[in-house]
């Protein structure tokens, strides 16, 4: 499975350039990624496009769900709110959030209200782009996970959002 959006390079341990051709699958381990600079402005713009973000299957499912939510609400960007709502909808991710003491039903309701309260900005057939904040959170989670030699998980995203003070 690949990320549905075209502007974010999310990869799992079983990644393929063509998700429909299973004979092209290859095993790949997440390569250690350098820690990104603390501010997005300090990061070279080429780094975003050139370095894949290694995620586990659950986080990839959440990212795809976030893309679908943004598309359904005609949002111009896939934002953190979409990812948070998606993490409450994917069963394995919701269990991971609960393990961190998050009240999933409340988080689901609050994030859905936030998303529904925004005016649709995208053209009906336009594909939403990833927001810089979403990409930064995923990259920080991947950097955290790569120190342990693994792909980023929902746990890593939850810790990153907790560290940066995400509401």
Helices and strands as residue ranges (DSSP letters): E 10-11, E 14-15, G 22-24, E 26-27, G 40-42, H 45-50, E 53-54, H 57-72, E 77-78, H 80-89, H 91-99, H 104-116, E 129-130, H 132-146, H 154-163
